[in-house]
Amino acid sequence: MAFYVKITKTFEDSVSATYRFEDSAHCAGTLKFSKPDGQAALLTPMPGDEHGYHFDRAAAKLRKHWKRGELPDFTEWAS
C-alpha cells in the first residue's frame, strides 16, 4: 500500500512543535512533537486513519529529522 503524507509545522516553542499531517485527499490530523525526547503525541486524529498509519509515518519522519538536530517547517513521507 502506497502512502503520501504532507507534514507542515504550525507552531513551535522551546519544548515542542505542533505539526499538521495530511494525505493527498487533504484529510488532516495534528500531532505534537517533543524536542527533549523525540516523542510524538496525537492531538487530532486524521479522519479515515483508524489504525494510525499516517500518524505513525509522520512521527517516524519527524523523528529522523530530530535525530539530525532539526525540525523542519515542511517535510513529507512517500512510499
N, C-alpha and C positions, 0 to 999 in steps of 0.2 A: 504494500500500500504506500503510495507516494504522499509526502507531506510538504506543505509550504506554510511557514509561519513567519509573519512580519512582526518584528518586536521593536517598539518605539518607547523611549523614555518619556514619561510625563511629569515626573517630579524627582528631585534629589535633595537630600540633606547630608549631614555629616555621617550618619549611620546607616542610611538605606537609600534605595532608589525604587521608584514605582514605574512599572512598565505595562503597556497595553500590548497584548499579543492577539493577532488575528489571522484568520485563514484567507484564502483567495476569494471567498464569498463575503468577506467583511464581517463575519461574526467575530466578536471580540470578548476577551476577558482581561482581567488585570491581575498582576502579581507584585509582591513586594520582595525586593532582593536585599538581604542583609550584607553590608560591607564587611563587618568583622569576621563572620564565619562562612560566607558564601552560600547561605541557605535561602531558598525561595519559599514564599508562602502565598497560597492562592487567596486573593482578595475577592474577586468576582469571577465565578465560573463562566466559561465560554459556552453559549447555547449550542447544544448538539455534541459537546465534548464530554459525555457522561463518564468516560473512562480516563479522562485527563491526559490524553495523548498529546494534545497541543501544548498544554501547560508543561508537561514533562520535557518536551523538546525545547520550549522557550527557556525553561530553567536550566537545562543542560547547556544550551548555547551561552547563556549569560555566565554560568559557572566557568566555562572555558575562557571567556574574556576576563573574568575576575581573577583567575589564576595567573593571567598575564599582567595583572595590575591595572585593568581598565574596565570601565562600564560605559559602553558607547551610547550615543544618543539614538542610534538605529543599528539594528543588525537583523539577520534573518536565518532561518533554518530551512534548508531544502534537501529533500531526499527522494 
